[in-house]
């Protein structure tokens, strides 16, 4: 058993939680200052920060952008949301953002980390008019997500859906055919649906990111960051909404985002993300 195992983890849970390697949701939680992570995740996160100091800033800018993109979708009249690769709940969660605008919104969350399942109660506290559901599923099996009871009960594919895939696909190397996975998730969606997508990029600091990928893989993780051109390919089959694929703080910044830009905290290098929203014609 790995030396980094947390002392309070039941040995029977160790294998179930896959604590022999870091998990993206728990590393992300650590970057956001959360408590739902383990020694293997904290070790990987600290190694990543040594290689590229911007990870906490990137995580924060990513989450703030997700809130703005989800709000945008709700303001466009979309009432159904499918969030793939949810991560560990951190308020405000997606349903809290959209139900402030559309109380009757339906939100289905999907993630493959048992820790997310353990905390999924926070994802299920819906406004009375709306509905939320959580399923334990893997983005590498889109058909299982689409065919799930939770999706069948809450999502009407004859009406527009906002598909949120935020900060997930940089954990999927090309061998897993990530572009095909996104296409499978977008294909059944009705015209007018939105793809909300973000992805880490080495474009602004290639040497730092090369080092970060080396240390993350050495810690047992897997990842592949992609260029703007490669990230833009994920939007094939949709029409990009202005301003297109940009750094997160350039996508309709709110006052708090602009404050962090003005302070010099949100920069292209420190955020190192490409984000965008595409509408299915």
C-alpha positions as CSV (number, residue, x, y, z in Angstrom):
1,X,0.0,0.0,0.0
2,X,1.3,3.4,-0.9
3,X,3.0,5.4,1.9
4,X,0.9,8.4,1.0
5,X,-2.3,6.7,2.1
6,X,-4.3,8.7,4.6
7,X,-4.3,7.1,8.0
8,X,-8.1,7.5,8.4
9,X,-9.0,5.7,5.2
10,X,-10.6,2.3,5.6
11,X,-8.3,-0.2,3.8
12,X,-11.4,-1.6,2.2
13,X,-12.2,1.8,0.7
14,X,-8.6,2.4,-0.5
15,X,-9.0,0.3,-3.7
16,X,-12.6,1.5,-4.3
17,X,-11.5,5.2,-4.2
18,X,-8.5,4.4,-6.4
19,X,-6.1,6.1,-3.9
20,X,-3.1,4.6,-5.6
21,X,-3.2,7.6,-8.1
22,X,-4.5,11.2,-8.1
23,X,-7.9,11.9,-9.4
24,X,-8.6,15.1,-11.3
25,X,-11.7,16.0,-9.2
26,X,-9.8,15.8,-6.0
27,X,-6.7,17.6,-7.2
28,X,-9.1,20.4,-8.5
29,X,-10.7,20.4,-5.1
30,X,-7.3,21.0,-3.5
31,X,-6.5,23.9,-5.8
32,X,-9.8,25.5,-4.8
33,X,-9.0,25.1,-1.1
34,X,-11.4,22.2,-0.5
35,X,-11.0,19.4,2.1
36,X,-12.2,16.5,0.0
37,X,-8.9,15.2,-1.2
38,X,-6.3,12.6,-0.1
39,X,-2.5,12.5,0.4
40,X,-2.0,11.2,-3.2
41,X,-4.0,14.1,-4.6
42,X,-2.2,16.7,-2.4
43,X,1.2,15.3,-3.4
44,X,0.3,15.5,-7.1
45,X,-1.1,19.0,-6.6
46,X,2.0,20.3,-4.8
47,X,4.2,18.8,-7.5
48,X,2.1,20.5,-10.2
49,X,2.3,23.8,-8.4
50,X,6.1,23.5,-8.2
51,X,6.2,22.9,-12.0
52,X,3.6,25.5,-12.8
53,X,2.5,28.0,-10.1
54,X,-0.6,29.1,-11.9
55,X,-2.8,26.0,-11.1
56,X,-4.8,27.6,-8.3
57,X,-5.4,30.7,-10.4
58,X,-6.4,28.5,-13.4
59,X,-8.9,26.5,-11.2
60,X,-10.4,29.7,-9.8
61,X,-10.8,31.4,-13.2
62,X,-12.2,28.2,-14.7
63,X,-14.9,27.9,-12.0
64,X,-15.8,31.6,-12.2
65,X,-16.1,31.3,-16.0
66,X,-18.4,28.2,-15.6
67,X,-20.7,30.3,-13.4
68,X,-20.9,33.0,-16.1
69,X,-21.4,30.5,-18.9
70,X,-24.1,28.6,-17.0
71,X,-25.9,31.9,-16.3
72,X,-25.6,32.8,-20.0
73,X,-27.3,29.5,-20.9
74,X,-30.1,30.1,-18.5
75,X,-30.6,33.6,-19.7
76,X,-30.9,32.2,-23.3
77,X,-33.9,30.3,-22.0
78,X,-32.3,26.9,-21.6
79,X,-33.9,24.9,-18.8
80,X,-32.0,21.6,-19.1
81,X,-28.4,21.1,-18.1
82,X,-26.1,18.0,-18.3
83,X,-22.9,18.5,-16.4
84,X,-20.3,15.8,-17.3
85,X,-17.2,15.6,-15.0
86,X,-18.9,17.5,-12.2
87,X,-16.1,17.4,-9.7
88,X,-16.6,17.7,-5.9
89,X,-19.4,20.1,-5.0
90,X,-18.4,23.6,-4.3
91,X,-21.2,26.2,-3.7
92,X,-22.5,27.8,-5.8
93,X,-22.9,24.7,-7.9
94,X,-24.2,24.8,-11.4
95,X,-27.9,24.2,-10.4
96,X,-27.7,26.9,-7.8
97,X,-26.5,29.4,-10.5
98,X,-29.1,28.5,-13.1
99,X,-32.1,28.0,-10.7
100,X,-31.6,31.6,-9.5
101,X,-32.6,32.6,-13.1
102,X,-34.9,29.6,-13.9
103,X,-36.1,27.9,-10.7
104,X,-37.7,25.1,-12.7
105,X,-34.4,24.1,-14.4
106,X,-33.4,20.4,-14.6
107,X,-29.8,19.6,-13.9
108,X,-28.1,16.1,-14.3
109,X,-24.6,15.7,-12.9
110,X,-22.2,12.9,-13.8
111,X,-18.8,12.0,-12.5
112,X,-16.7,8.9,-12.0
113,X,-15.1,9.6,-8.6
114,X,-16.8,7.9,-5.6
115,X,-15.9,10.9,-3.5
116,X,-18.2,13.0,-5.6
117,X,-20.9,10.5,-5.1
118,X,-20.4,10.6,-1.4
119,X,-21.0,14.4,-1.4
120,X,-23.7,14.3,-4.1
121,X,-26.4,15.3,-1.6
122,X,-25.1,18.9,-2.0
123,X,-26.0,18.5,-5.7
124,X,-29.5,17.4,-5.1
125,X,-30.8,20.3,-3.0
126,X,-32.9,21.7,-5.8
127,X,-35.4,24.5,-5.7
128,X,-38.9,23.0,-5.4
129,X,-39.8,24.0,-8.9
130,X,-36.7,22.3,-10.4
131,X,-35.1,18.9,-10.3
132,X,-31.5,17.7,-10.0
133,X,-30.0,14.2,-10.2
134,X,-26.5,12.6,-9.9
135,X,-25.2,9.5,-11.6
136,X,-21.8,7.8,-11.2
137,X,-20.6,7.5,-14.8
138,X,-17.5,8.0,-16.9
139,X,-17.1,10.5,-19.7
140,X,-15.4,7.8,-21.7
141,X,-18.7,6.0,-22.0
142,X,-21.1,8.7,-23.3
143,X,-23.8,6.1,-24.3
144,X,-24.1,5.0,-20.7
145,X,-24.6,8.6,-19.6
146,X,-27.2,9.3,-22.3
147,X,-29.1,6.0,-21.6
148,X,-29.1,6.5,-17.8
149,X,-32.4,6.6,-15.9
150,X,-31.4,10.0,-14.5
151,X,-31.0,11.5,-18.0
152,X,-34.1,9.9,-19.3
153,X,-36.2,11.2,-16.4
154,X,-34.9,14.8,-16.4
155,X,-33.7,15.6,-19.9
156,X,-36.0,16.0,-22.9
157,X,-33.8,15.7,-26.0
158,X,-36.5,17.4,-28.2
159,X,-35.7,20.6,-26.4
160,X,-32.3,22.5,-26.1
161,X,-29.8,21.3,-23.5
162,X,-26.7,23.0,-22.1
163,X,-23.9,20.4,-22.1
164,X,-21.3,21.4,-19.6
165,X,-17.8,19.8,-19.9
166,X,-15.6,22.1,-17.8
167,X,-12.0,21.3,-17.0
168,X,-12.3,17.6,-17.9
169,X,-10.8,16.7,-21.2
170,X,-7.2,17.6,-20.4
171,X,-7.3,14.4,-18.4
172,X,-8.1,12.4,-21.6
173,X,-5.1,11.6,-23.9
174,X,-5.7,11.2,-27.6
175,X,-5.7,7.4,-27.2
176,X,-9.2,7.7,-25.6
177,X,-10.5,9.5,-28.7
178,X,-11.8,12.6,-26.9
179,X,-13.2,14.3,-30.0
180,X,-15.4,11.3,-30.7
181,X,-16.6,11.4,-27.1
182,X,-17.7,15.0,-27.3
183,X,-19.4,14.3,-30.6
184,X,-21.4,11.4,-29.1
185,X,-22.6,13.7,-26.3
186,X,-23.5,16.5,-28.7
187,X,-25.2,14.4,-31.4
188,X,-28.5,13.7,-29.7
189,X,-29.0,17.3,-28.5
190,X,-31.7,19.4,-30.1
191,X,-30.9,22.5,-32.2
192,X,-30.3,25.5,-30.0
193,X,-28.4,23.4,-27.4
194,X,-25.1,24.8,-26.0
195,X,-21.7,23.1,-25.5
196,X,-19.9,24.8,-22.5
197,X,-16.3,23.6,-22.7
198,X,-13.0,24.5,-21.1
199,X,-9.5,22.9,-21.4
200,X,-6.0,23.6,-20.1
201,X,-3.5,24.8,-22.7
202,X,0.3,24.9,-22.9
203,X,0.1,27.8,-25.4
204,X,1.2,30.6,-23.1
205,X,3.9,28.7,-21.1
206,X,5.0,25.6,-23.1
207,X,8.1,24.8,-21.0
208,X,6.3,25.0,-17.7
209,X,3.4,22.9,-18.9
210,X,5.7,20.3,-20.4
211,X,7.3,20.0,-16.9
212,X,3.9,19.9,-15.2
213,X,2.8,17.0,-17.5
214,X,6.0,15.1,-16.7
215,X,5.5,15.4,-12.9
216,X,1.8,14.6,-13.0
217,X,2.3,11.4,-15.0
218,X,5.2,10.5,-12.6
219,X,2.7,10.7,-9.8
220,X,0.4,8.3,-11.5
221,X,-2.0,10.7,-13.3
222,X,-2.7,11.0,-17.0
223,X,-3.3,14.2,-18.9
224,X,-2.8,15.9,-22.2
225,X,-3.0,19.7,-22.6
226,X,-3.9,21.1,-26.0
227,X,-3.4,24.1,-28.2
228,X,-6.1,26.6,-29.2
229,X,-6.5,24.9,-32.6
230,X,-6.9,21.5,-30.9
231,X,-9.4,22.9,-28.3
232,X,-11.4,24.6,-31.0
233,X,-11.8,21.2,-32.8
234,X,-14.1,20.1,-29.8
235,X,-16.6,22.7,-31.0
236,X,-17.0,21.1,-34.5
237,X,-20.7,20.8,-35.3
238,X,-21.6,23.9,-33.3
239,X,-21.4,27.6,-34.0
240,X,-19.1,29.4,-31.6
241,X,-20.7,32.3,-29.7
242,X,-18.6,35.5,-29.6
243,X,-15.9,36.0,-28.4
244,X,-15.1,32.5,-29.5
245,X,-12.4,30.4,-27.9
246,X,-10.6,32.7,-25.5
247,X,-8.9,32.8,-22.0
248,X,-11.6,32.5,-19.3
249,X,-11.3,36.1,-18.1
250,X,-12.0,37.4,-21.6
251,X,-15.3,35.6,-21.9
252,X,-17.8,38.3,-20.8
253,X,-16.0,39.2,-17.5
254,X,-18.1,40.2,-14.6
255,X,-16.9,42.8,-12.0
256,X,-15.1,40.3,-9.8
257,X,-13.3,38.8,-12.8
258,X,-12.3,42.3,-14.0
259,X,-11.0,43.1,-10.6
260,X,-8.7,40.2,-10.6
261,X,-7.5,41.1,-14.1
262,X,-6.8,44.7,-13.0
263,X,-4.8,43.3,-10.0
264,X,-2.7,41.3,-12.4
265,X,-3.8,38.0,-11.0
266,X,-5.7,36.7,-14.0
267,X,-3.3,36.6,-17.0
268,X,-3.1,34.3,-20.0
269,X,-0.1,32.5,-18.5
270,X,-1.5,32.1,-14.9
271,X,-4.9,30.9,-16.2
272,X,-3.6,28.8,-19.2
273,X,-7.1,27.8,-20.3
274,X,-9.1,28.0,-23.5
275,X,-12.9,28.3,-23.0
276,X,-15.9,28.7,-25.2
277,X,-19.6,28.2,-25.8
278,X,-20.9,26.7,-29.0
279,X,-24.5,26.6,-30.1
280,X,-25.8,23.6,-32.1
281,X,-27.5,24.8,-35.3
